[in-house]
C-alpha cells in the first residue's frame, strides 16, 4: 500500500516511528515532513498529504500533530478528503467501514508508537462497507461541491 505521511513539530517523532514501522511492514511511504521539533504550521503539512491523497497518488494518508484535531480540520478542507481523528480501535474501524475515511489523524500527545501502530493497522486493514454508507459518503461529496 502507498501511504502519504506528514506531521508538524509536535508529531514529527511519532511520524518518524510510524514511517519506519510502515516500511518494515512492506508499505511504500511518502514522507512529507516535518523532520524536527522546530515550529512549523500544521496546515502546510496537512495540505500536502490531503492534495496527494485527493489526486489519487496514494492509497491513504496519515497525519500527526499534538492532538490530531488541527490536522483533521485542515485536511478536510480539500475536496475528496475524509480525514478522521480516531483515538480508539472501534472509532478507526467504523470510520473506515461507514465513512470511507481516506486520511487518519493522530495526536502525538496521546500515543506511543505501539498504540499508534495498532490504530494505523486497523485503518489500513479495514474496508469500506459501501451499501447505505455509500449514499451518505456521496452526500458529503455533494456538500463539498454545493458549498452548503
PEHU-V571728 format. One record per pair of residues at least 4 apart in sequence whose ideal C-beta (glycine too) atoms are under 6 Angstrom apart, sorted by the first residue. I is the first residue (numbers start at 1). J is the second residue. Records with the same first field share a line. If there is no record, write none. Layout:
# PEHU-V571728
I->J, J
This chain:
# PEHU-V571728
1->27, 59
2->28, 58, 59
3->22, 27, 29, 58, 60
4->30, 49, 52, 53, 58, 61
5->19, 29, 31, 62
6->32, 45, 48, 49, 63
7->11, 12, 15, 64
8->40, 42, 45, 65
9->34, 37, 38, 39, 40
10->65, 66, 108
11->15, 64, 65, 108
12->34
14->64, 108, 116
15->64
17->113
18->22
19->29, 31
21->117
22->27, 29
23->29
32->45, 48, 49
34->40
42->46, 65, 70, 71
43->47, 74
46->50, 63, 71, 74, 75
49->61, 63
50->54, 75, 78, 81
51->78
52->57, 58
53->58, 61, 102, 103
54->78, 80, 81
60->102
61->103
62->104
63->71, 105
64->106, 108
65->70, 71
66->109
67->107
68->85, 105, 106, 107
69->85
71->105
72->83, 85, 105
75->81, 83, 103
76->81, 83
79->144
81->103
82->99, 101, 102
83->103, 105
84->95, 101
85->105
86->91, 92, 95
89->122
92->119, 122, 123
93->122, 126
94->98
95->99, 101
96->101, 126
97->126, 129
98->133
100->128, 137
104->123
106->111, 116
111->115, 116
113->117
117->121
122->126
129->133
130->134
142->146
